[in-house]
Amino acid sequence: MGKTTFALRLASELCNEQQSVLYCSLEMDEDKLALRHYDNRIVVDDTPRQSVEHIRTTIQKNREKSFPVSIVIIDYLQLMNANCKNKDRVEELYHILLDLKKLAEEEDVSVIATSHLDRKAELREDHRPRIEDLVFYNGWKDIVDNAVFLYRPEYYRIEKDDLGETKNRMEIIVAHSRKNPCRTFLYNFATPIAKQAIATYLFLDFDGVLNTTNYAKLLRKEGIDHYDEFGAMFDPKTISNLKYIVDHSGCKIVLSSTWRNEGWIRMQALWKDRNLPDELFSMTPILLSTTYKDAKSGEMLSVPERNAKALEIQAWLHKCATPPFQYVILDDENVFFHSQQEHLVQTDENDGLTIPKAYEAINILNR
């Protein structure tokens, strides 16, 4: 799957979300496009060397025909015609970006443009694209809201890596974002995009996951107090591995640890003080009773006190999770219901969250 195929698939999925798409195909004629993709909520314009003003006119004409374009997809940027002349092509591309930004604001549309990259990525060992591979005039980051790269290890005949089999796997790398964290999403392009656009949640325990027995021993051996104002210190390696999960899944972290008894404000302060990844999204409820009402029978049931955490996670998912969703539980104890076992990544209290456990969590979140 290349950038054009991905863009076409994205257009199709956007139409499924009731968006009206203008697809500007500067590389492939409309007949060939039709063989690969068709949707009655897409208008395809295959005019060669389109300018921003040409696209603006197309938007306005379709609006008059009761086709209110909401998203414009341009494939691809380097084939566009610039209004400014007698300038270096890299500078021309910069001015095209400026004009596209203005178009988006004035016509109230979102603009997605594919782009060629510098071939330096081909020479690197892992071939992953980087921000410096975008050949644009200085200052483009002030114009573009997001820069997203596509990477397929399978394309480079890499059959297996640290995350497992690479077949049908694509990495969607958010390398620049003005409003959101930069992160990498794993995408199986054998599955429609819409089926993968689900909310992901990570239920996090601290003890035995981030603060570990081995790290406490190491600090004591070095004569360092392994407690601060919040409690036991966290192993930097486990924090790094938690960040890796967030970066490769986009999950939101929900605190399920008993540390949450200290309260939301204190946990937010801890999060900032210990430089934990992203932000604390929520905390599971503290249940004062392990008795609950069965949804089917209506009778009151109770669970053993040791299973209270399982019930708290279940209650949070029922009340707060946005369907469709996927979740993972990081905990050093297995006190969870049978239905939650496939979502559990159980850590060892000595080592906590290791790299293999992080990979396991990512695979669950990206099912």
N, C-alpha and C positions, 0 to 999 in steps of 0.2 A: 504494500500500500504506500503510494507516494502522496505528495502534498495535494495534488489535484483530486485524487480519489478520496482522500480524507475530507477535503473541502466540499466535495459533492455529497458525501455521506452526512457531513455536518448540516448542509443545506436541507437535506431530506428530513433529518431529525428536527430541525428548527420548524419545518413545515408541519410536522406532527404536533408541534407545540403551538400551532395556529399562527405562526409568523409568516409574513409575506416576503419572499426573498427575491432580490435582483442579483442574478449570477452573471458577472461580467467575465466572459471567457475570452481572454486575449491570446490563448495558445492553441485552443482546439475548436474546430468549427462546430456549429450547432448540431449537424447531422451526427457527428461522431459522439458528441455529448449525449444525444438522445439515446444512443445505443447503450450507454452506461448508466443513465439516470433519467428518471422522468417523474415529475410531480406537478399537479395543476396549480400549486401555490408558488411555483417558481417561474420567473420570467428570465430567459437566457438571452443575453446580448453578446453576440460574437463579433461585433465590430472590431477590426484590428486597430491597434494603437490608440485606444480610447484615452481621452483626457478627462480630468475631473469635471469640467463643464459639460462634456458629453454625458457623463453619468448623471449629473444634476438634471439635465434635460430629460433623460430617460425616466428618472424618478417622478418628475413633475407630470410627464405625459401619462404615465401609468396611474398616477393619482387621479388624473382627470377621467380615466377609464374605470374608476372605482377599484383600483388595485393599489391600496396604500402600502407602499414598500416600507418595511420596518428594518430590514437588514440587507446590507449590500456586501456581497462577497466578490473580491477581485482576484483573479488568477491569471497572471501574477503581476506584482508591482513593477518589476523592471521593464515590462513591455508597455507600460503606460506612456502616454505622450505628455510632456511638460509644457505648460504655457510659457515659461521663461526660456529664452533661447540664449545661445552663445555663452553657455556656462558649462562647467565640468559636469559630467553625467552624475557623479556622486552628489554634487550640489543640487542638480535637477531633482534627484530623488528626494532630497530634503524638502524642496519646495512642493513636490507632489504630496508629501506627508502633511505639510502645513495646509495645503488646499483640501486634503481629505478630512483633516480635523475640522476645518471650517464648514465643509459639506455636512459632516455628521451633526454639528451643532445647529446649522441653519435649517436643514431638512428633517431634523429629529429622527435620524437613523443611526444604527450601529454599523460600523464599517470593519470588515475583516479582510485583510489582504495577505495572500501568500507571497513568499519572497525566496529568491535564490540566496545561498550562503557562499561565503568565501570557501574555497576548496581546502583550506588548511585543516578542516576537520577530518578530511580523508587521510591525512598524513599522521594523525594522532593514533595512539595505540588503541584507545577505547572508542574513537570516532564520534564521541558525543559532541554535539554542537555547543558552542559557547557564545556568550554575548558579543565577544569581539569578532565573531564570524559574520555579523551583520555589517555589510559594507554600506554605511550611510554617512552622511555629513555629520560632524560633531553637533550635538544638541538634540538629536532625535528623541532621546529619552524624555525630554520636556514636552514632546508632542504626543507620543504613543502611550496609551494607557497600559497595554500589556504586550509583551513579546513572548511568544510561545514557540518552542522548538519540538519537532517530532524526531524520535530516534528509534530505529528498529535493529536490535542486535542480530536478529535472524538474517537481515539483509547482508551483513558482513560475515555470514556463515558461522556465527557464534551460536551453537546449539544449546549451550547451557552456561549459566553464570551463577553468581551468588544467590539470585532470587529463584533459581530453578530453571525449568525448560523455557526456552525463548520463543517457541512456536506460537505465531499469531500475536505476539506481545509487542506493544508499542509503548514507549515512554513519552508522555506529554509533559514537557519540561517548561514550567513557567519561570523564565529567566529574569523577567522584569515586570513589575506590577506597581502601579502608583498607589493602589488602595488596599491590596491584599498581600499576604505573605507569599514569597516565592517558594514553590515546591514542585515536586514531581509526582504525576499520577500515572499509574500503570493501567494500560488500556488493552483489552483483548479485542482486536478488530474483527474477530469472527462473530462478535456479538454486537447488536445495534447499540449506538451511543446512548440512546435514551434509557436502555436497560441498565447502563452502568452509572448513570447520573443519579446516584443514591446517596443519602446521608450516611456517614460513617462515624461511629462513636467508639471511644476507647475508655473503658472503666478501669481506673488506675488505683491500685493499692500502693502505699509507700513502703511499708515494712516488708522486707524480703524481696522487693522489686527495685526500689531506688536506693534505700539504705540497706547495706548488706553486712553480714557478720565479718567477712574478710576485710572490708574497708575499715570497719571499726577497729579490728585487730591491728591493721596497718597504722592507723592514727595513734593508737595507744603505744605501739612499739616506738613511734617517732616522738612520743611525749606530747602529742597534740590532743587537746580535748575534742572528743568526737560529738559534742553537743554544742548547740548555739541557742539563741533565744527561742527558736522554734521547736527544737528537738534534735534527734539524731541526724548527723550530717549525711548527705547523699553522696554516693560514689559518682565522680565525674563521668566515668565510663558508662554507667547506666543512664545518666542524663543524656549523654551523646547518643546512645542507642534509642532512647525515647524520641529524641529529635529526628532520628533517621526514620522512625515509623511515621511521624507526623508529616515529614517532607515527602514520603513516598505513598501516602494514602490520603492526605488531606483530612484526616479524622479530627473530630472535636473531642477534647478530653473532659471526662466526667469523673470527679473524684469520688471513689467509693471507700477510701481508707477511713479508719476511725479517727484519723487526724482532723477530719472535717468537723468533728465535734467542737473544735476551737472557733468555728464560725467562718462565714464567707469572707469578711474583710481581712481577717488574719491569714486565711489561706491565699488570698490574692497578694498580700504582702510577702508571704513566703515564696510565692511563684516568681515575683519580681526579684526578690533578694537572692534567690538561688539560681536565677537565670534559667528557669525551666522553659521548654519550647512553646511557641505560639502563645496561647492564653488559656486560663482555666475557664472552660465553657459553662460548667454546672457542677452540682454535687448531688449525689443520691440522697433521698430523704432519710431522716433518722427515725426509724419506726419504734414507737414506744411499746408496741405489742407485736407478737409474731402470729397473731390471729388474723385471718383474712376471710373474705366472703367468696366462695366459689362461684365463678361466672355462670356455670351451667346449672348447678343444682340449687344455688342460692343459700346453701348451708354454710355455717361458720366453721372453718377449719383452722388448724394451727400447725406450725412447723417448729422443729427443734430450734432452740436459740442459736445454735451454731450455723443454722441456715438463714439467719436474719439478713445477711448481706445479699444472699441470692434473692430474697423477697424484695429487698430495697432496690436492687437493680431492675427487677421485673416491674416494680411499681413506677420507677422512673421511665422506663421504656413505654409503659402503657400511657403515662401522662404527658411525656415531653418529646418523645421521638417523632420525627417527621417521616412518614412512610413514603416510598420504600426506603429501608435502611438496613445496614449491616453493622454488627458490633463485635468487639473483642474484649475479653476480660483479662487483665494482667494481675495475677495474684500468686502468692507463694503457698496458699492453702486451697484445697479443693473442698469447698463447702457449698457447692452449687447444685442446682436442680439438674435432673437428667437432660432436660431440654436445653440447658445452657452449656453442656459439656463440649459441644463442637465449637463453642465460641471462647473456650478457656485456653489461655496460654499460662501454664503453671511454671513459675520460676523456682529456683532453689535459693533458700535464704542466705546461703554463703556467697553466691556469685551474683544473684539478682538478675536483672534484665541483660542478658548477653546478646551478642549479634545473632546467633542461631534462633534465639527466642524472638528477636525483633523481626527476622525474616518470616517466622511462623505467624506472627501477628499480622504482618503486611499481607501475607497470602490469604488469611481469613478475611481481612477487610476488603480485599480486591476480588473476592469470589464473584 
